Amino acid sequence: MNSYTTATHATTADAEHTHAHGPAPGLLRWVFTTNHKDIGTLYLWFSFIMFLFAGALIMGVRAELFKPGLQLMDPNFFNQLTTLHGLIMVFGAVMPAFVGLANWMIPLMIGAPDMALPRLNNWSFWILPFAFAILISTLFVEGSAPNFGWTFYAPLSSTYGPKSTDFFIFAIHLMGISSIMGAINIIATILNLRAPGMTFMKMPIFVWTWLITAFLLITVMPVLAGAVTMILMDRHFGTSFFNAGGGGDPVMFQHIFWFFGHPEVYIMILPSFGIMSEIIPTFSRKHLFGYTSMVYATSAIALLSFTVWAHHMFTTGLPIWGELYFMFATMLIAVPTGVKVFNWIATMFKGALTFETPMLFAVAFLIMFTIGGFSGLMLSIVPADYQYQDTYFVVAHFHYVLVPGAIFGIMAAVYYWLPKWTGHMYSETLGKFHFWLSAIALNVTFFPMHFLGLAGMPRRVPDYALQFADFNRIASTGAFVFGLSQLIFLYIVIKTIRGGEKATSRVWEGSHGLEWTIPSPAPYHTFTTPPQVD
Amino acid sequence: MLLPLRKKILSLTLSICLCLVGPTAWADYTLNMHRGVTEISRGIYQLHMIIFWICVVVGIIVFSAMFYAIIWHRKSRGVTAAHFHENTTVEIIWTIIPFLILVGMAIPATELLIKMHDTARDSEYSIKVTGHQWFWEYEYLGTGVRFTSLLSTPQDQIKNRDIKGQNYLLEVDNHLIVPIGKKIRFLTTANDVVHSWWVPRLGIKKDAIPGFINEAWAIIEEPGIYRGQCAELCGINHGFMPIVVEAKTEEEFNTWLEAKKASPTSHPANTGNTP
C-alpha cells in the first residue's frame, strides 16, 4: 500500500520533469552529487583506498614478524600499526564498501529512482574522508598514534592513552554519525520506495540482509559513541567510568564495547550473506533454496548477536552462570548460520554450475567462512576458550570469517555487478588469476596462525619465542602475496572502467531481478517510472 | 592463455613452498595444544580434541556435498538445472541435527567449567599475581614472601646483536616456585592496565584487572618449568613480560620458601625493563 502510493507520486513528479539530465560536468559533480550511483561509486573507491592503506599498515606488521627479534620498528609503532589496521579495515574498508554496494544496488533491485534521502546520502559519505583524515593524521602528531588495539580497552586507552586518543574519539564519532545516517537512509529507502508489487517476501535477499544490517547499525553505533564519550570524560573531565582507582570498572568498558562489537561483526558479514544469495543462484542457474528460511535465519542471527557479547570476555572472571549462559547462546548461533550454509549448498545441488570469477569467490567464501565458523564454535566452548583467548588462534578465526567473509563477499559483488556499473565485461582471465592468487595466499597467511595460537603465541606482540619462527615466516610470506595480489584487482577494475567487451543488460545467463532489466551501463537515472513486479 | 596462467600459479605455489621450508629446523614447531600438567589442562585438551573432530566430521559431510555438486552438476557436463527451491522436511532436519550436536558439546564443556570454577575448596597455597607495566609480581599469601619477576632476555638478543638463546623472551629473573601435588589458588589483579596471566601447561588464563581479583587453581602433577606470557595487550612492552612457573617437590618448595622468608623481601620496582 505504502510503496504503491509513493510510486504514484514518483510517476507524477516524473511527468513534470520530462527533461532527462545526466551528471553535472566537472569534478564538483562528486562533491555535490545526490545521485545514488555517484555516491555508491564514491563509497566504493573510498573503501578501496582505505583497504589498500590498512593493508599496507599490516604489511609493516608482517615484515616485523617475519623473524624473531626487533628489526624494523619499536614496539610502540608496532602497536600503532595493528590498531590502525583494525580500525581502518573495519570502519574504512568493509563498512563503507557495503554501504557503497547498498547505494548502487538497493534502488536498482527494488525499482526505486534513488535513495529516499539523497542529501543525507551525500553528507553521510562526505563525513568519512574527514573522519579518516583525522584518524590517520595521528600517525604524524607528536607522541604516538592510538596504540591500544582497535578494541581500545580501558584504562589502557583512557588513563594511559596517548594524546592522539582524543583525535581517535572524534574520528569514531564522525564515523558513527556517517553510519547511522547511511543506515537511516537504507531503511527509509527499503520501507518506502519499493516498486509496486514488491512485497517484503519478494525482495532480493541482498536487500533483506541490508535492511537487517541497517537496524543493527542504528542500534549499536550509539553504544560505541557512548563508549568513546565515556573514555573522553575519563581522560579530561575527571570522571571514573573505567578507572578502578576512582571507583570505576574496567570490565564495564569491555561489556559496553562488545555490546557494540559483536553486532558489529554481523554488520560486516550479513550484507555478504546477501551477496552470496544473489551470486550462487545466478551461477547455479537455479532459484535460491529456502528463501523464507534465509530471511528468518538472517533475522535470528541478528537478534542473537545482541545476546552473546561476553563470549569475548570469558577470561575476565565472569561468574560461572554468566559464562554458561554466554557459551550456550553463542553455540546457538551455529544453528541459523548452518541453515544458511546448507541452503547455499542445496542451491548449488543439481544446478547447472559455471565458475566465473564471482562464483569462484562465492565458493571460496562458502568453504573458508565455514572453516572460520568451526573455529568460532571451538572458541565458544568456555574451558577451551581459556587457552585460545587472545592468541593467534583468535586472529586466525576472525580473519577466516572476515577476509573470505566480508572482503571476498565485496570482491565477488564487484565482479558480479561491475559490468552493470561500467557497461564493460572485466577480463575473466585476470579475474581468475586474482582469485586464485588471493585464495591461496589467504590460506598460506591465516591457516598457520591456528597452529601458532594453539602452540601458545599471544596476539599483538612485536616479537616472539623461537618455536614460533617457522609459521610466522609462512604467514608473512602469504600476507605479502595477498597484499600484492590486490593491486591486480585495482588494475582489473580500472581496465574494466576504461573499456572492454560490451556487457548486455542481462550480463549473466542465470541472472534474475530488476537490476538486470535496465541497460548496461546503468543510465544516470533509472526507474523514474516504477516497474510493476508480479 | 589458460596454460601459461596455470603455469604461473604452479610456479608461484612452488616458490612459496620453497620459501617456507627455509633454513631453520622444523624441530621445535608445534601443531596442536599441549596436554599440559594438570587435570584441568588435560580436560581442556580433551574437550578441544572432541570439538575439533566433531568439526572435522561435519566439515567432511558438508564439503563432500558441496564438491559433489561442484564436480557433477557443472553446466559443462551438459546438465540442466533442477527447479526445486524448498523442502520443509529437509530444512527441519538440518536445523535439529546441529542443535543436538551442540547439546552434545555443551555437556562435557559445562562439567569441566564447573570443575574449573571450584577454586576455593581445599586450596593449600594462595598466590597473589599482580600485573604491572611490564612485569609480574608474586605474593605468597600468609608467608610474607613477595617478589617481582622481570624478563631476563638480554637487550642484545632482542636487538639482533647477539644469538638468541633457547628460551628467548620466555625467561625471567625470578621464577614463580610452586609445589607439585598441592592445590594452589592463583589470585590475579593488576596495578595499572588490564593484563592476563597465561600459563598454557597449567590450563590457566586469567585476566589481571585493576580493582578486581580473579581466581584460578591448579594441582601440578610433575616437577618442571612451565612458561607463559601476558595475553592481554597492556602497552608498549606487552610482548616482553613472560611468566615462568617452576614446580618442585614439596620438600624442595618448603626449603626454598623458608630461605626466602629469611631473606629480605624484594619489593616491586617502579621501572619496567624496556627493550
Contacts between the chains, C-beta under 8 A, distances in Angstrom:
chain1	res1	chain2	res2	distance
A	68	B	164	6.2
A	68	B	168	6.5
A	68	B	169	7.8
A	69	B	157	7.4
A	69	B	158	6.2
A	69	B	159	7.1
A	69	B	160	4.3
A	69	B	164	6.9
A	70	B	158	5.6
A	70	B	159	6.1
A	70	B	160	7.3
A	70	B	275	6.7
A	71	B	160	6.7
A	74	B	236	7.8
A	75	B	236	5.0
A	75	B	237	6.3
A	75	B	238	7.6
A	75	B	239	6.5
A	75	B	240	7.6
A	75	B	275	7.1
A	76	B	236	4.8
A	79	B	233	7.3
A	79	B	235	7.8
A	79	B	236	6.9
A	79	B	238	7.7
A	147	B	235	7.8
A	147	B	236	7.5
A	148	B	233	6.7
A	148	B	235	7.9
A	149	B	233	4.9
A	153	B	193	7.7
A	153	B	194	5.7
A	153	B	232	7.5
A	153	B	233	7.2
A	155	B	192	7.4
A	155	B	193	5.5
A	155	B	194	7.7
A	155	B	210	6.8
A	156	B	193	4.3
A	156	B	194	6.9
A	156	B	233	6.9
A	156	B	234	6.6
A	156	B	235	6.2
A	159	B	193	8.0
A	160	B	133	7.9
A	160	B	192	6.8
A	160	B	193	5.6
A	160	B	235	6.5
A	244	B	209	7.7
A	244	B	210	4.2
A	244	B	211	2.6
A	244	B	212	7.5
A	245	B	210	7.4
A	245	B	211	7.5
A	248	B	211	7.6
A	249	B	211	7.0
A	250	B	194	5.9
A	250	B	209	5.4
A	250	B	210	6.0
A	250	B	211	6.6
A	250	B	212	7.6
A	251	B	209	6.2
A	251	B	212	6.7
A	284	B	73	7.9
A	284	B	81	6.7
A	285	B	75	7.1
A	285	B	81	4.1
A	286	B	81	4.5
A	286	B	82	6.5
A	286	B	83	7.4
A	286	B	85	7.1
A	287	B	83	7.5
A	287	B	85	3.9
A	288	B	85	6.6
A	289	B	84	7.5
A	289	B	85	5.3
A	289	B	86	6.6
A	290	B	85	7.3
A	290	B	86	5.4
A	290	B	87	8.0
A	290	B	91	5.7
A	291	B	85	7.2
A	291	B	86	7.4
A	292	B	86	7.3
A	293	B	86	7.8
A	293	B	91	5.4
A	315	B	196	6.1
A	315	B	205	5.1
A	315	B	206	6.0
A	315	B	207	5.0
A	315	B	231	7.7
A	316	B	207	4.8
A	316	B	209	6.6
A	316	B	214	7.6
A	317	B	206	6.7
A	317	B	207	6.4
A	317	B	209	7.2
A	317	B	212	6.3
A	317	B	214	3.6
A	317	B	215	7.5
A	320	B	113	6.5
A	320	B	114	6.8
A	320	B	117	4.6
A	323	B	113	6.3
A	324	B	110	6.2
A	324	B	113	6.7
A	327	B	106	7.1
A	327	B	109	6.6
A	327	B	110	7.9
A	327	B	113	7.7
A	328	B	106	6.2
A	331	B	102	4.7
A	331	B	105	6.9
A	331	B	106	6.3
A	332	B	102	7.3
A	334	B	98	6.0
A	334	B	102	6.2
A	335	B	95	6.1
A	335	B	98	5.4
A	335	B	99	5.6
A	335	B	102	7.3
A	338	B	94	6.9
A	338	B	95	7.9
A	338	B	98	4.6
A	339	B	91	7.2
A	339	B	94	6.6
A	339	B	95	6.0
A	341	B	62	6.7
A	342	B	62	7.6
A	342	B	94	4.8
A	343	B	91	8.0
A	345	B	62	6.8
A	345	B	65	5.4
A	345	B	66	4.9
A	345	B	69	6.8
A	346	B	87	8.0
A	346	B	90	7.5
A	347	B	85	7.8
A	348	B	66	6.7
A	348	B	69	4.3
A	348	B	70	7.2
A	348	B	73	6.9
A	349	B	65	7.0
A	349	B	68	7.8
A	349	B	69	4.7
A	349	B	73	6.7
A	350	B	69	7.4
A	350	B	73	5.7
A	350	B	79	7.8
A	350	B	81	7.0
A	350	B	82	3.9
A	350	B	84	7.5
A	351	B	69	7.0
A	351	B	73	5.5
A	351	B	81	4.7
A	351	B	82	7.1
A	352	B	73	6.9
A	352	B	74	7.4
A	352	B	75	4.1
A	352	B	79	5.2
A	352	B	80	5.9
A	352	B	81	4.3
A	353	B	69	6.8
A	353	B	70	6.6
A	353	B	73	5.5
A	353	B	74	4.8
A	353	B	75	6.1
A	354	B	74	7.1
A	354	B	75	4.9
A	354	B	76	7.4
A	355	B	74	7.8
A	363	B	66	7.7
A	363	B	70	6.9
A	366	B	66	6.7
A	367	B	63	6.7
A	367	B	66	7.5
A	370	B	59	6.9
A	370	B	62	6.5
A	370	B	63	7.6
A	371	B	59	7.4
A	374	B	55	4.0
A	374	B	58	7.6
A	374	B	59	6.3
A	377	B	51	6.9
A	377	B	55	6.5
A	377	B	105	7.8
A	378	B	48	7.1
A	378	B	51	5.2
A	378	B	52	6.8
A	378	B	55	6.8
A	381	B	47	6.3
A	381	B	48	7.9
A	381	B	51	5.8
A	381	B	105	6.6
A	381	B	109	4.7
A	382	B	109	6.4
A	382	B	113	5.2
A	383	B	40	7.8
A	383	B	43	6.7
A	383	B	44	5.1
A	383	B	47	5.6
A	383	B	109	6.0
A	383	B	112	4.4
A	383	B	113	5.4
A	383	B	116	6.1
A	384	B	44	5.7
A	384	B	47	5.4
A	384	B	48	4.7
A	384	B	51	6.8
A	384	B	109	7.6
A	386	B	44	6.7
A	386	B	116	7.6
A	386	B	203	6.8
A	386	B	204	7.3
A	386	B	205	4.8
A	387	B	33	5.9
A	387	B	44	5.7
A	387	B	48	7.1
A	387	B	200	6.3
A	387	B	203	7.0
A	387	B	205	6.7
A	389	B	196	7.8
A	389	B	205	5.9
A	389	B	231	6.8
A	390	B	196	6.3
A	390	B	198	7.7
A	390	B	205	7.6
A	390	B	231	4.1
A	390	B	232	5.9
A	391	B	231	7.0
A	429	B	1	5.4
A	429	B	2	7.4
A	429	B	5	6.3
A	432	B	5	7.4
A	433	B	5	5.8
A	433	B	8	7.5
A	433	B	9	7.6
A	436	B	9	5.4
A	437	B	9	7.3
A	437	B	12	7.3
A	440	B	9	7.6
A	440	B	12	7.9
A	440	B	13	6.4
A	440	B	16	7.8
A	444	B	16	6.1
A	444	B	20	8.0
A	451	B	29	7.4
A	451	B	30	7.0
A	451	B	31	5.1
A	451	B	32	7.7
A	454	B	30	7.2
A	454	B	31	7.2
A	454	B	32	5.4
A	454	B	33	4.5
A	455	B	29	7.3
A	455	B	30	3.9
A	455	B	31	7.5
A	455	B	32	7.8
A	455	B	33	7.8
A	456	B	30	7.8
A	456	B	34	7.5
A	456	B	200	4.7
A	456	B	228	7.5
A	456	B	229	7.5
A	458	B	198	7.2
A	458	B	229	5.2
A	458	B	230	7.0
A	458	B	231	4.8
A	458	B	239	7.5
A	459	B	233	7.9
A	460	B	233	4.5
A	460	B	238	6.4
A	460	B	239	7.8
A	461	B	229	7.5
A	461	B	238	6.4
A	461	B	239	3.3
A	462	B	239	5.4
A	463	B	158	6.5
A	463	B	169	6.3
A	463	B	239	5.3
A	463	B	240	7.5
A	463	B	275	8.0
A	464	B	169	6.7
A	464	B	239	7.3
A	465	B	167	7.4
A	465	B	168	5.6
A	465	B	169	5.1
A	465	B	170	5.0
A	466	B	28	6.5
A	466	B	164	6.1
A	466	B	166	7.3
A	466	B	168	5.3
A	467	B	28	4.0
A	467	B	29	6.2
A	467	B	30	6.6
A	469	B	24	6.0
A	470	B	20	7.7
A	470	B	22	7.4
A	470	B	24	6.5
A	470	B	26	6.1
A	470	B	28	7.9
A	470	B	29	5.1
A	471	B	29	6.5
A	473	B	19	7.8
A	473	B	20	6.8
A	473	B	22	6.0
A	474	B	20	4.7
A	477	B	16	6.0
A	477	B	19	5.4
A	477	B	20	6.7
A	478	B	16	7.3
A	481	B	12	7.6
A	481	B	16	6.9
A	510	B	81	8.0
